[in-house]
């Protein structure tokens, strides 16, 4: 269990009756899920795009795979509007009025709406070989891929020229802070905790 937020941070949130809203972006398998898990231990509620997509795919009887999730996400953006998915998650978070962490932000237009709501955008990266090794070690149904497929998936998710489609690398350029997750989980947690505790909450 991590250390709790500082008393100054907690008192500020209660005194101003505000909530801390954080969006997460990052390269695939860099540790976004680890970051989310840590935030949930710091009194944040998790709103997941993956869970949102999984529910829809299962309802439609479609296999839950990364390519199908990407196709669904891009289809929903084109069918409705540029930030439809993230807007749904943001609305849920604001409705419940609690510290919230949303992952993952993948399109530039999603970054725009996040900033309109004055959310903090955190980026998570790690070197490519380290991330692929984590994929192999995790071994879920979504992770049974070759290194070539891994690199191809990253290219697809990270390089679209359409602001409505997935472009992780462009999103990273708009982050308030980027954490490098090449070391231990403890070091990664330490980076996050220090950042949250040192936010300028005036």
C-alpha angles and dihedrals in degrees: 000000000000126000113275124248115281118273089244091058094046094047091049092054093049095041095051094035089229131135131223112240120194132181122196129210131167150130117302115281092002092129106277090140092050090052092049092050090052092049091052087059088054092060097270123136116224121232109186129199088196092057089047092052094042092055092051094046092049091049089053093046093242122143113259103238132142094250090050090050091051092048091049093047093050091044092052091049092051094043097048115014142301099279101026097127098047090042090059091052093045092050090051091050095048091046091057092042099216136124104284139196119193125193140225121017108187110158131062091232089057089054089054095054091043089056091047088060088046094242121160115245116213123190126206124196141163134174116284100244092049091051093049091051089054089053092054093046093049092052101187123152090266092052103055096109140121123248089252091054089047091055091045092051090050091051091051093048096042110042114045115139091208110092089213093059133070113290109157096170091056091047090054089060089064099049123124087220137357123213121206110218102192096115135055125321088244091058091047091051090048092056092051095045094050092049095051093045092050098048112129099246102178 
